């Protein structure tokens, strides 16, 4: 505050008044002027620093804007790459579905063919089995008829022998009764 008062005084002093001052007062005024000059110089440096800082901020703002634009380009490129990737996935998925559908159709066709072949083989085996069964049945009937005829022949022979024995027994009984 005192400095400002002295500085204000100096600026209001005329040449005559300054000449009337003694050496100590002039030195004091000079010191005061020097201090004021230093303060103003410091304020100027501070103002320049602030101006420089603002310029840096403005430059950075430009750099930030550029960086933002570059980031937008990076994001745009990334989006395009993601879109291309998804499109490739869709295309590959479509191809895979077509391959799977083709394989499924081939498998179904092969299954149908194998089923038809199996049915034919089963029918052939059934026919062979039926023919064998009929042959076995005829053979069994022949053997059964032969065994039956043999048994019948033996029974007939047995009955004849019994008839002969009966008549012999009858004769023996009659002879025993007559005696």
C-alpha positions as CSV (number, residue, x, y, z in Angstrom):
1,X,0.0,0.0,0.0
2,X,2.8,2.3,0.9
3,X,4.6,1.5,-2.3
4,X,1.6,2.4,-4.3
5,X,1.3,5.7,-2.5
6,X,5.0,6.4,-3.2
7,X,4.6,5.3,-6.9
8,X,1.5,7.6,-7.2
9,X,3.5,10.4,-5.7
10,X,6.4,9.9,-8.1
11,X,4.1,9.9,-11.1
12,X,2.5,13.1,-9.9
13,X,5.9,14.8,-9.2
14,X,7.2,17.3,-11.7
15,X,10.8,17.7,-12.7
16,X,11.2,20.5,-10.3
17,X,10.0,18.5,-7.4
18,X,12.2,15.7,-8.3
19,X,15.2,18.0,-8.4
20,X,14.5,19.1,-4.9
21,X,14.7,15.6,-3.5
22,X,18.0,14.5,-1.8
23,X,20.0,11.5,-2.8
24,X,18.5,9.2,-0.2
25,X,14.9,10.0,-1.3
26,X,15.9,9.5,-4.9
27,X,17.4,6.2,-4.1
28,X,14.3,5.2,-2.2
29,X,12.2,6.3,-5.2
30,X,14.5,4.4,-7.5
31,X,14.3,1.3,-5.3
32,X,10.5,1.6,-5.2
33,X,10.4,2.0,-9.0
34,X,12.7,-1.1,-9.3
35,X,10.4,-3.1,-7.0
36,X,7.4,-2.0,-8.9
37,X,9.2,-2.8,-12.2
38,X,10.0,-6.3,-10.8
39,X,6.4,-6.8,-9.7
40,X,5.2,-5.8,-13.1
41,X,7.7,-8.0,-14.7
42,X,6.5,-11.0,-12.5
43,X,2.9,-10.2,-13.4
44,X,3.9,-10.0,-17.1
45,X,5.6,-13.4,-16.8
46,X,2.6,-14.8,-15.0
47,X,0.3,-13.4,-17.6
48,X,2.5,-14.8,-20.4
49,X,2.5,-18.2,-18.6
50,X,-1.3,-18.1,-18.4
51,X,-1.5,-17.0,-22.0
52,X,0.9,-19.8,-23.0
53,X,-1.2,-22.2,-20.9
54,X,-4.3,-21.1,-22.6
55,X,-2.5,-21.5,-25.9
56,X,-1.5,-25.0,-24.9
57,X,-5.1,-25.7,-23.9
58,X,-6.3,-24.3,-27.2
59,X,-3.6,-26.5,-29.0
60,X,-4.6,-29.4,-26.8
61,X,-8.3,-28.7,-27.6
62,X,-7.3,-28.9,-31.3
63,X,-5.3,-32.0,-30.5
64,X,-8.2,-33.4,-28.5
65,X,-10.5,-32.7,-31.4
66,X,-8.1,-34.4,-33.8
67,X,-7.7,-37.3,-31.4
68,X,-11.5,-37.5,-31.1
69,X,-11.7,-37.6,-34.9
70,X,-9.0,-40.2,-35.0
71,X,-10.8,-42.2,-32.3
72,X,-14.0,-41.9,-34.3
73,X,-12.1,-43.3,-37.3
74,X,-10.7,-46.1,-35.2
75,X,-14.2,-46.9,-33.9
76,X,-15.6,-46.7,-37.4
77,X,-12.9,-49.1,-38.6
78,X,-13.6,-51.4,-35.7
79,X,-17.3,-51.3,-36.4
80,X,-16.7,-52.1,-40.0
81,X,-14.4,-55.0,-39.0
82,X,-17.0,-56.3,-36.6
83,X,-19.7,-56.0,-39.3
84,X,-17.5,-57.9,-41.7
85,X,-16.8,-60.5,-39.1
86,X,-20.5,-61.0,-38.4
87,X,-21.2,-61.2,-42.1
88,X,-18.5,-63.9,-42.5
89,X,-20.0,-65.8,-39.5
90,X,-23.5,-65.6,-41.1
91,X,-22.1,-66.8,-44.4
92,X,-20.1,-69.6,-42.8
93,X,-23.2,-70.5,-40.7
94,X,-25.3,-70.7,-43.9
95,X,-22.7,-72.8,-45.6
96,X,-22.5,-75.1,-42.6
97,X,-26.2,-75.4,-42.5
98,X,-26.3,-76.3,-46.2
99,X,-23.5,-78.9,-45.6
100,X,-25.4,-80.3,-42.6
101,X,-28.7,-80.5,-44.6
102,X,-26.9,-82.3,-47.4
103,X,-25.3,-84.8,-45.1
104,X,-28.6,-85.3,-43.3
105,X,-30.3,-86.0,-46.7
106,X,-27.5,-88.4,-47.6
107,X,-27.8,-90.1,-44.3
108,X,-31.6,-90.4,-44.6
109,X,-31.2,-91.8,-48.1
110,X,-28.6,-94.3,-47.0
111,X,-30.8,-95.3,-44.0
112,X,-33.7,-95.8,-46.3
113,X,-31.6,-97.9,-48.7
114,X,-30.2,-100.0,-45.8
115,X,-33.7,-100.5,-44.4
116,X,-34.9,-101.7,-47.8
117,X,-31.9,-104.0,-48.1
118,X,-32.5,-105.3,-44.6
119,X,-36.2,-105.9,-45.4
120,X,-35.3,-107.8,-48.5
121,X,-32.8,-109.9,-46.6
122,X,-35.4,-110.6,-43.9
123,X,-38.0,-111.6,-46.5
124,X,-35.4,-113.9,-48.2
125,X,-34.5,-115.4,-44.8
126,X,-38.2,-115.9,-44.0
127,X,-38.7,-117.6,-47.3
128,X,-35.7,-119.8,-46.8
129,X,-37.0,-120.6,-43.3
130,X,-40.5,-121.3,-44.5
131,X,-39.1,-123.7,-47.2
132,X,-36.9,-125.4,-44.7
133,X,-39.8,-125.7,-42.2
134,X,-42.1,-127.2,-44.9
135,X,-39.3,-129.7,-45.9
136,X,-38.8,-130.6,-42.2
137,X,-42.6,-130.9,-41.7
138,X,-42.8,-133.2,-44.8
139,X,-39.9,-135.2,-43.5
140,X,-41.4,-135.4,-40.0
141,X,-44.7,-136.5,-41.5
142,X,-43.0,-139.2,-43.5
143,X,-41.1,-140.4,-40.5
144,X,-44.2,-140.2,-38.4
145,X,-46.1,-142.1,-41.0
146,X,-43.4,-144.7,-41.2
147,X,-43.3,-145.1,-37.4
148,X,-47.1,-145.2,-37.3
149,X,-47.2,-147.9,-40.1
150,X,-44.5,-149.9,-38.2
151,X,-46.4,-149.6,-35.0
152,X,-49.6,-150.5,-36.7
153,X,-47.9,-153.5,-38.4
154,X,-46.6,-154.7,-35.0
155,X,-49.9,-154.1,-33.4
156,X,-51.6,-156.1,-36.1
157,X,-49.1,-158.9,-35.7
158,X,-49.5,-158.7,-31.9
159,X,-53.3,-158.9,-32.3
160,X,-52.9,-161.9,-34.7
161,X,-50.7,-163.6,-32.2
162,X,-53.2,-162.8,-29.5
163,X,-56.0,-164.0,-31.6
164,X,-54.0,-167.2,-32.1
165,X,-53.4,-167.4,-28.4
166,X,-57.0,-166.8,-27.7
167,X,-58.1,-169.5,-29.9
168,X,-55.4,-171.7,-28.3
169,X,-56.6,-170.7,-24.9
170,X,-60.1,-171.2,-25.9
171,X,-59.2,-174.7,-27.1
172,X,-57.3,-175.4,-23.9
173,X,-60.2,-174.2,-21.8
174,X,-62.7,-176.2,-23.7
175,X,-60.4,-179.2,-23.5
176,X,-60.0,-178.7,-19.8
177,X,-63.7,-178.4,-19.4
178,X,-64.4,-181.5,-21.2
179,X,-62.2,-183.4,-19.2
